Amino acid sequence: MFYRYDDAAALYLQALSVQPEFYPAYTRLATVRWELGHLAEAIRYAEKSIAIEPAVGWTRARLVWFYVVKALHSRATRKIQVAELHCLGCRRVGW
């Protein structure tokens, strides 16, 4: 399925230029950035949404998901780095 995420992001940013405290636009923009693979930006926009309206559950749930993915990615990256170092060590001793 084809989604026009870049167009959606532009529209959310336009909405925020008119009404900077419109928290749903920040949450939707966070989702768009996530879908495009920009996790750090997604987290930043979701945090901004929560700063404006802290009681909204769907925004908080989305941010929690972003944090979980970030933690899993960090852990996976560390494991890959350890495995690569191990492989380098194996090559040095001739395994």
Backbone bond lengths (Angstrom), bond angles and torsions (degrees), N, CA, C in turn:
res aa  C-N    CA-C-N  psi(-1)  N-CA   C-N-CA  omega(-1)  CA-C   N-CA-C  phi
1 M - - - 1.446 - - 1.528 108.64 -
2 F 1.299 116.16 140.63 1.462 122.48 -177.28 1.529 109.91 -100.18
3 Y 1.314 115.61 127.36 1.463 121.47 177.05 1.516 109.14 -119.82
4 R 1.292 116.28 141.73 1.465 120.80 -179.38 1.528 109.15 -98.01
5 Y 1.330 115.41 69.89 1.461 121.40 -175.27 1.526 112.42 -63.59
6 D 1.325 116.59 -39.79 1.464 118.94 -179.48 1.531 111.01 -63.31
7 D 1.325 116.19 -40.99 1.470 119.88 177.03 1.524 110.77 -64.12
8 A 1.326 115.90 -42.15 1.468 120.05 179.42 1.529 110.29 -62.65
9 A 1.326 116.99 -44.25 1.467 120.47 179.67 1.524 110.80 -59.45
10 A 1.311 116.69 -42.89 1.467 120.37 179.49 1.528 110.97 -61.94
11 L 1.317 116.76 -40.04 1.468 119.95 179.42 1.531 111.91 -68.92
12 Y 1.327 117.13 -39.64 1.469 119.71 176.91 1.532 110.76 -64.20
13 L 1.318 116.69 -41.69 1.468 119.80 177.56 1.525 111.33 -64.45
14 Q 1.323 116.30 -37.40 1.466 119.90 176.44 1.527 110.35 -64.01
15 A 1.316 117.37 -43.26 1.464 120.91 177.65 1.523 110.97 -60.37
16 L 1.334 116.26 -40.51 1.462 120.28 -179.70 1.527 112.00 -70.19
17 S 1.315 117.48 -27.11 1.467 119.09 176.68 1.528 110.46 -69.47
18 V 1.320 116.37 -27.72 1.468 121.25 178.60 1.525 110.72 -85.78
19 Q 1.342 116.20 -41.79 1.457 121.33 -178.17 1.532 109.04 -134.16
20 P 1.340 116.81 86.47 1.467 121.50 -172.10 1.536 115.35 -63.34
21 E 1.306 118.11 -16.56 1.464 120.51 -178.92 1.529 112.76 -101.78
22 F 1.320 117.66 17.27 1.461 122.49 -178.85 1.527 108.51 -82.02
23 Y 1.337 115.62 88.86 1.463 120.79 -172.27 1.535 114.47 -58.86
24 P 1.363 120.40 -35.08 1.468 117.38 179.62 1.533 113.52 -59.78
25 A 1.315 116.91 -31.89 1.471 119.05 178.59 1.527 110.39 -66.23
26 Y 1.340 117.13 -37.81 1.467 119.57 177.14 1.528 110.75 -65.19
27 T 1.326 116.75 -40.81 1.461 119.62 179.80 1.521 110.99 -66.09
28 R 1.307 117.13 -44.51 1.469 120.71 178.62 1.533 110.75 -65.36
29 L 1.319 116.35 -38.17 1.461 120.06 177.13 1.530 110.24 -64.67
30 A 1.320 116.38 -37.73 1.467 120.28 175.92 1.523 110.49 -59.76
31 T 1.320 116.12 -42.70 1.463 120.12 179.51 1.527 111.28 -64.68
32 V 1.307 116.49 -41.25 1.469 120.55 177.99 1.525 110.41 -62.17
33 R 1.320 117.11 -45.03 1.466 120.09 -179.25 1.529 110.09 -64.39
34 W 1.321 116.82 -37.89 1.466 121.86 177.08 1.537 109.58 -61.68
35 E 1.315 116.50 -47.81 1.464 121.08 -179.08 1.529 111.95 -61.40
36 L 1.311 116.50 -29.78 1.467 121.08 179.22 1.528 112.53 -88.08
37 G 1.339 116.33 1.47 1.460 120.40 176.30 1.513 115.82 87.20
38 H 1.314 117.24 18.80 1.469 121.90 -179.17 1.522 109.35 -107.70
39 L 1.326 116.09 76.05 1.453 122.35 -173.14 1.525 112.96 -62.67
40 A 1.320 117.60 -43.21 1.471 120.23 -178.77 1.530 110.96 -61.23
41 E 1.324 116.74 -41.68 1.462 120.14 177.90 1.521 110.61 -67.88
42 A 1.320 116.90 -39.12 1.465 120.29 178.44 1.521 110.25 -59.50
43 I 1.314 116.47 -44.26 1.470 120.52 178.83 1.527 110.24 -63.29
44 R 1.313 116.15 -43.97 1.472 119.55 -179.03 1.537 111.37 -60.33
45 Y 1.329 117.30 -44.73 1.463 119.99 -179.78 1.527 111.71 -68.33
46 A 1.322 117.72 -39.03 1.462 120.02 178.06 1.527 110.76 -65.61
47 E 1.323 117.09 -39.83 1.467 120.34 177.06 1.525 110.93 -63.20
48 K 1.316 117.23 -38.92 1.469 121.34 177.73 1.532 110.00 -63.09
49 S 1.321 116.61 -42.46 1.457 120.74 178.80 1.528 110.64 -60.37
50 I 1.324 116.38 -44.76 1.465 120.58 -179.58 1.523 111.49 -68.08
51 A 1.320 117.09 -33.88 1.468 119.70 176.80 1.522 110.70 -62.39
52 I 1.321 117.07 -33.98 1.462 121.47 179.80 1.525 110.59 -77.76
53 E 1.327 116.58 -44.75 1.466 121.31 -176.14 1.531 109.72 -138.35
54 P 1.349 116.66 86.65 1.462 120.82 -172.10 1.530 115.80 -69.74
55 A 1.305 119.14 -16.75 1.469 120.71 -173.23 1.534 114.32 -89.66
56 V 1.302 118.88 0.46 1.461 121.15 -175.43 1.528 110.05 -83.37
57 G 1.331 115.17 117.44 1.463 121.19 -174.46 1.508 114.71 -67.49
58 W 1.339 118.20 -40.35 1.462 119.22 -175.57 1.520 111.77 -67.59
59 T 1.329 116.85 -31.13 1.468 119.38 176.50 1.519 110.01 -70.66
60 R 1.327 116.23 -43.07 1.464 120.01 179.44 1.531 110.95 -63.51
61 A 1.324 116.82 -40.89 1.469 120.28 179.36 1.526 110.93 -63.01
62 R 1.291 116.20 -41.10 1.466 120.59 179.76 1.534 109.66 -64.39
63 L 1.334 116.90 -43.71 1.459 120.10 -179.96 1.522 110.88 -64.25
64 V 1.314 117.40 -40.52 1.467 119.97 176.86 1.524 109.90 -58.97
65 W 1.325 116.89 -43.43 1.463 120.34 178.52 1.531 110.79 -60.47
66 F 1.324 116.66 -43.33 1.460 119.65 178.94 1.531 110.86 -60.67
67 Y 1.336 116.25 -41.86 1.468 120.24 178.79 1.532 111.23 -64.25
68 V 1.329 116.90 -40.36 1.470 120.34 178.93 1.523 109.86 -62.68
69 V 1.309 116.90 -46.75 1.465 120.64 179.81 1.523 110.48 -61.32
70 K 1.322 116.41 -41.32 1.470 120.25 179.46 1.525 110.45 -62.30
71 A 1.339 116.54 -43.16 1.469 120.40 179.54 1.523 110.91 -65.42
72 L 1.329 117.20 -43.20 1.461 120.21 178.50 1.517 111.33 -63.41
73 H 1.313 116.15 -40.75 1.464 120.36 178.56 1.526 110.58 -63.31
74 S 1.329 116.10 -43.55 1.470 120.18 179.99 1.525 110.59 -62.97
75 R 1.337 115.96 -43.37 1.453 119.95 179.91 1.530 110.97 -64.87
76 A 1.308 116.52 -43.01 1.466 120.43 179.20 1.521 111.04 -63.31
77 T 1.322 116.27 -41.28 1.461 120.62 178.87 1.526 110.54 -61.20
78 R 1.341 116.90 -43.49 1.467 120.42 178.96 1.531 110.79 -62.86
79 K 1.325 117.11 -41.81 1.464 120.07 179.86 1.534 110.98 -64.28
80 I 1.300 116.65 -39.51 1.470 120.42 177.72 1.521 109.96 -64.10
81 Q 1.329 116.75 -42.39 1.460 120.05 179.59 1.526 110.99 -63.26
82 V 1.328 117.32 -41.41 1.465 120.98 178.78 1.530 109.49 -64.60
83 A 1.325 116.76 -43.03 1.466 120.18 179.21 1.523 110.94 -62.35
84 E 1.318 116.91 -41.13 1.465 120.31 178.66 1.519 111.01 -63.54
85 L 1.339 116.69 -41.53 1.464 119.57 177.94 1.520 110.56 -64.15
86 H 1.326 116.34 -40.06 1.464 120.85 178.61 1.522 110.40 -61.59
87 C 1.321 115.91 -44.15 1.475 120.22 179.35 1.530 111.35 -62.75
88 L 1.324 116.08 -40.15 1.468 119.61 177.02 1.512 110.62 -61.43
89 G 1.338 115.78 -41.57 1.465 120.15 178.16 1.513 112.15 -64.30
90 C 1.338 116.12 -38.46 1.467 120.53 177.94 1.533 110.84 -63.22
91 R 1.290 116.25 -41.20 1.466 120.00 -179.25 1.538 111.34 -65.14
92 R 1.331 115.35 -36.45 1.466 118.73 -178.73 1.512 112.25 -65.81
93 V 1.337 117.04 -35.10 1.479 119.37 -178.33 1.523 111.36 -94.63
94 G 1.325 118.00 2.19 1.459 121.67 174.56 1.519 115.41 86.18
95 W 1.327 118.56 21.87 1.479 119.85 178.05 1.482 110.53 -81.89
